[in-house]
Amino acid sequence: MARLYLNESPFPPSPRVVEELARSGYVLNRYYDRELWNKLIKLLSHYAKLPREYVSPYPSSSEALCKLLRLARRERLRAVSLRPGFHAMKDFARVEDVELEYFDLELPSFELDVDKLLKTVDENTMLFIFNPNNPTSNVLIRDPSIVREIASRVRILVIDEAYYEFSGITFAPLVKELGNLVIVRTMSKAFCLAGARVGYVLASPEMIKRLDSLRIKFDIPIPSIAAAVAALQDLDHVKKVVEAIKVMRSRMARELEAMGLRVLPSATNFLFVEVGVRGTEVAAKLREKGIMVTAFDDPPSIQNFIRVSIGKEDENARFLRALREVLKEMGRLAN
Ligand SMILES: Cc1ncc(COP(=O)(O)O)c(C=O)c1O
């Protein structure tokens, strides 16, 4: 099976991660390792170019998003997400017992109309923006002045930068200036550590304290901390992975466009492709051919799309071949 449905990295993590993991086994009799934890904070602070008090690691960015939703519930805030946006937010909201509201992106570009957004939110809102967005893969905000403006109109602004290493766009420096801005990032994508479940939050020390008050002690396993430390010590590996994925992404986008399909401009490790027929049907047919991609029935505006992660060369080639066959079968492509 070609796993092109979860936006995982097709490459294994740095060899250093594997070495460090083995070493971490020797301290598994302990609940925590102070030295390792401090190393992680130091490396993240260096990586994010922010003082240590502005950094807080989480057992995945999903867990950080859940804690933010929990904070919204505790503080009786409206939680507003984007549509289409990160689909798992719906599950997180169910788990945290939060009634999530949605703000619709503009069609057909799936861009963010900031003026319209500002009319929808208020000083009681916790707003979630995914930049770049999943599943649409595009960048929604490029300009820090827009972040300042939105932050001034909501209680808490959360910007999820899961694909920062691919987009090169970050608003992390603004957390020093905006006490209500929370940046959420993950090590699951460019750092190739999805299975370690490590993410982190960048925010003002006060905001971090508020969020951390909702979590339990020792929630990141020692091997995951060790893996994250080792991965942060090998940024060359991240660079190579990101470059390789970007090259394959351009090639794949060109091939899809040559098939007459619309591909959204991607700043991530996946593509969002308009296939012209029901995406879930295409995904089911691709699965029969050993290719796993994602498609959504909700919202209706993305029913004719599939989301495909960039895999290894051979997986991408297999995907393209299989997609051509499926679309021919479905009468969407001529023979
Ligand atoms: C926008 C966005 N945020 C968060 C996540 C979750 O990442 P993690 O593995 O850290 O839970 C994903 C994963 O696909 C994502 O696309």
The ligand as an SDF file (V2000), in Angstrom:
LIG
                    3D

 16 16  0  0  0  0  0  0  0  0999 V2000
   -2.8220   21.5470    9.8680 C   0  0  0  0  0  0  0  0  0  0  0  0
   -2.4520   20.3960   10.7380 C   0  0  0  0  0  0  0  0  0  0  0  0
   -2.3550   20.5670   12.0500 N   0  0  0  0  0  0  0  0  0  0  0  0
   -2.0290   19.5570   12.8670 C   0  0  0  0  0  0  0  0  0  0  0  0
   -1.7900   18.2910   12.3870 C   0  0  0  0  0  0  0  0  0  0  0  0
   -1.5420   17.1820   13.3530 C   0  0  0  0  0  0  0  0  0  0  0  0
   -0.2070   16.9400   13.5560 O   0  0  0  0  0  0  0  0  0  0  0  0
    0.2930   16.0610   14.7730 P   0  0  0  0  0  0  0  0  0  0  0  0
    0.8970   14.8390   14.1680 O   0  0  0  0  0  0  0  0  0  0  0  0
    1.3170   16.9040   15.4620 O   0  0  0  0  0  0  0  0  0  0  0  0
   -0.8450   15.7480   15.6620 O   0  0  0  0  0  0  0  0  0  0  0  0
   -1.8800   18.0450   11.0190 C   0  0  0  0  0  0  0  0  0  0  0  0
   -1.6460   16.6970   10.4930 C   0  0  0  0  0  0  0  0  0  0  0  0
   -1.9440   16.3490    9.3930 O   0  0  0  0  0  0  0  0  0  0  0  0
   -2.2310   19.1300   10.1700 C   0  0  0  0  0  0  0  0  0  0  0  0
   -2.3730   18.9600    8.8560 O   0  0  0  0  0  0  0  0  0  0  0  0
  1  2  1  0
  2  3  1  0
  2 15  2  0
  3  4  2  0
  4  5  1  0
  5  6  1  0
  5 12  2  0
  6  7  1  0
  7  8  1  0
  8  9  2  0
  8 10  1  0
  8 11  1  0
 12 13  1  0
 12 15  1  0
 13 14  2  0
 15 16  1  0
M  END
$$$$
